[in-house]
Amino acid sequence: MAEKGIFTKKERREFRREEQRKEAEGAKRLRTTKKAGWWLVTVAVVVAAGAGIWVWAKSQVPESPDFSRAFPELSRNHIQVGQTFRGYNSNPPTSGSHWPNPLARGIYAEEQPDEALVHNLEHGEIWIAYHPRVGEEAMESLKKIANSYNKIIMTPRSKNDTDIALSAWTRLDAFNLEDSPLDKKRIEDFIKRYRNKGPELVP
């Protein structure tokens, strides 16, 4: 028998085995905890991503009434650069013969040829055309909207019948500002409805 306070070899082996068993159980619990933590992080990321996608998708749904008009689709023929086409059926045009190359997207300070812009519409872009009489405040608001979306081209256009004209392929929404502030929602919803709806989808 071992003296009081002294372990035998057998007891020391059993003690070490017990310590090893406890260490193994602790490591197993730690691995399980880490695994559960990673699962929780993964689930949280997936839920957050799903919520973000849902919020984004909801923001892309038009909420205001559709004030635009549909126009019959005209020929998509190409004409020579510099040639004028006089057969458009809306003002501004929404389809018809056009020049071979579209304009670069963006905001223009000078008027641009209808025949070039119709090609942009064919590619699913939105053309925001404003009459030069539009005030600076409204024009700055238009610029902010134009810069907030892709596939937008914005130009002044003195041939407009109205202050603002929104053109997409075969769709037109045209309205005057009068004494009212610019209806940003109306413009944004037109973009959401009719962007990428041209017969040639170009990224």
HELIX and SHEET records of a PDB file:
HELIX    1   1 LYS A    9  SER A   59  1                                  51    
HELIX    2   2 ASP A  114  GLU A  122  1                                   9    
HELIX    3   3 GLU A  136  SER A  148  1                                  13    
HELIX    4   4 LYS A  184  TYR A  194  1                                  11    
SHEET    1   A 6 ARG A  69  ALA A  70  0                                        
SHEET    2   A 6 ARG A 171  PHE A 175 -1                                        
SHEET    3   A 6 ILE A 164  ALA A 168 -1                                        
SHEET    4   A 6 ILE A 126  TYR A 130 -1                                        
SHEET    5   A 6 ILE A 152  PRO A 156  1                                        
SHEET    6   A 6 GLY A 106  ILE A 107  1                                        
END                                                                             
